[in-house]
Amino acid sequence: MTNHSTWTALRNPVFRQLWIASVISGTCVAAHDGAATWMMNKLTGSPFFISLMSTVASLSFFLFTLPAGVLADKVDRQKLVCTVNLCLAAAALGLAVLGWLHLLNPYLILVCVFIIGVGFAFNAPAWTSIVPQVVSDVELPSAATLSGLQLNISGIIGPALSGLLVPFAGAKFVFAVNAACFLVVVLATRQWKQPTVMQRLPSESFFHSFGTVIGYVRSAPRFQGVLARNFLFALFISVIPALMPVMGLKVLHFNSSNLGLLFTSMGAGSVVGAVFVIPWLRIRLSPNSVTLSANLLIVLAYALMALVRQPEAFFVVAALAGVGWTLSASELWVAAQRAMPIWARGRLNATFITISQGAMVLGGVIWGFAASIAGVSYTLLGAAVLFLASLLLTARLFDRQLLNAL
């Protein structure tokens, strides 16, 4: 395997163990999301409520990720990840119990989605900060791709698993399985031995740490460029979680199995992108060119989503969207990691995620509201046009800055 190979980081036994655990848990999370979406559609036929699920999840990230990043730089990240995943297991189990007691309603589902999102918000900065601590700089691009690939493998198996289990065992059973899978992450993380003692900043107060983040970002133009590109990307990629379920359920009239297959198709496209496309492009193109090409592919996918009405063809379009999402997100994440100092990696990862999730919240509200007024198809076409315009307008402003960061 060369250094451009997708699989390079898996030669690292510590990363390999954590990655396998994250694949198992991510698969259960993807199945959980599919079951929750189906339950929401069953309880209310509102496209706005369905799109609001992704918005509420992003809102929890937006509100809590930055405090979680400060915490990740001040406490033992290993213990933090274990504690958070135990809380996530309890939350998923609680959702299952509420379902078995027939107490679920649309608003309660949104509350549960928000609470679980808070758990993920506290987990994300610590987890993403552990990865660069485990792998070498040479292995970092592979680790970034594999982290995305983990989500994509989960995105293939999880929705299909949900589509299989929901009709036979019910959404509540899927929620309970997800709770058990969080414990797998706890077991894998507890077995990892931290190779070095992390740097601490005991004299810096919790709230003063926020000022440190702001001060660093203001003095780091390369990191500013990455954040700007990340915001625009997240604003427009939020179309997928906000509108693709609405398109499948309300326009194409999918059942639970076909809805699972829709997300499986997107995950399959993401895996193809991670395994075959990213290594090929990284050898031949600059990171900035890879990112731009990926965004143009997403624009094309949005336009096709608005026009395609055959289920099989729509699955192919979803796969194209998955390829574009994986390519762009992977390159942006590598750029961010290389622009961060080790001593503030938790907080700056949190800043990166907060910017992304803030844009996802804003985008989810915009696209969901637009779809309820103008319809899903016209909203998808509008998103494609606006995304293309943003790429053309910002290329001159950010291309050179992002290229330096990469």
Secondary structure as the mmCIF struct_conf table of DSSP 4:
data_model
#
loop_
_struct_conf.conf_type_id
_struct_conf.id
_struct_conf.beg_label_comp_id
_struct_conf.beg_label_asym_id
_struct_conf.beg_label_seq_id
_struct_conf.end_label_comp_id
_struct_conf.end_label_asym_id
_struct_conf.end_label_seq_id
TURN_TY1_P TURN_TY1_P1 ASN A 3 HIS A 4
BEND BEND1 SER A 5 SER A 5
TURN_TY1_P TURN_TY1_P2 THR A 6 TRP A 7
HELX_RH_3T_P HELX_RH_3T_P1 THR A 8 ARG A 11
BEND BEND2 ASN A 12 ASN A 12
HELX_RH_AL_P HELX_RH_AL_P1 PRO A 13 LEU A 43
HELX_RH_AL_P HELX_RH_AL_P2 PRO A 47 LYS A 74
BEND BEND3 VAL A 75 VAL A 75
HELX_RH_AL_P HELX_RH_AL_P3 ARG A 77 TRP A 100
TURN_TY1_P TURN_TY1_P3 LEU A 101 HIS A 102
HELX_RH_AL_P HELX_RH_AL_P4 PRO A 106 VAL A 134
BEND BEND4 VAL A 135 VAL A 135
TURN_TY1_P TURN_TY1_P4 ASP A 137 GLU A 139
HELX_RH_AL_P HELX_RH_AL_P5 LEU A 140 ALA A 169
HELX_RH_AL_P HELX_RH_AL_P6 ALA A 171 GLN A 191
HELX_LH_PP_P HELX_LH_PP_P1 TRP A 192 GLN A 194
BEND BEND5 PRO A 195 THR A 196
HELX_LH_PP_P HELX_LH_PP_P2 VAL A 197 GLN A 199
TURN_TY1_P TURN_TY1_P5 PRO A 202 SER A 203
BEND BEND6 GLU A 204 GLU A 204
TURN_TY1_P TURN_TY1_P6 PHE A 206 PHE A 207
HELX_RH_AL_P HELX_RH_AL_P7 HIS A 208 ARG A 218
TURN_TY1_P TURN_TY1_P7 SER A 219 SER A 219
HELX_RH_AL_P HELX_RH_AL_P8 PRO A 221 ILE A 237
TURN_TY1_P TURN_TY1_P8 SER A 238 SER A 238
HELX_RH_AL_P HELX_RH_AL_P9 VAL A 239 VAL A 246
HELX_RH_PI_P HELX_RH_PI_P1 MET A 247 VAL A 251
BEND BEND7 LEU A 252 LEU A 252
HELX_RH_AL_P HELX_RH_AL_P10 SER A 256 VAL A 272
HELX_RH_PI_P HELX_RH_PI_P2 GLY A 273 VAL A 277
HELX_RH_AL_P HELX_RH_AL_P11 ILE A 278 ARG A 284
BEND BEND8 LEU A 285 LEU A 285
HELX_RH_AL_P HELX_RH_AL_P12 PRO A 287 LEU A 307
HELX_RH_AL_P HELX_RH_AL_P13 PRO A 311 ARG A 338
TURN_TY1_P TURN_TY1_P9 ALA A 339 ALA A 339
BEND BEND9 MET A 340 MET A 340
HELX_RH_3T_P HELX_RH_3T_P2 ILE A 342 ALA A 344
HELX_RH_AL_P HELX_RH_AL_P14 ARG A 345 ALA A 374
HELX_RH_AL_P HELX_RH_AL_P15 VAL A 376 ALA A 405
#
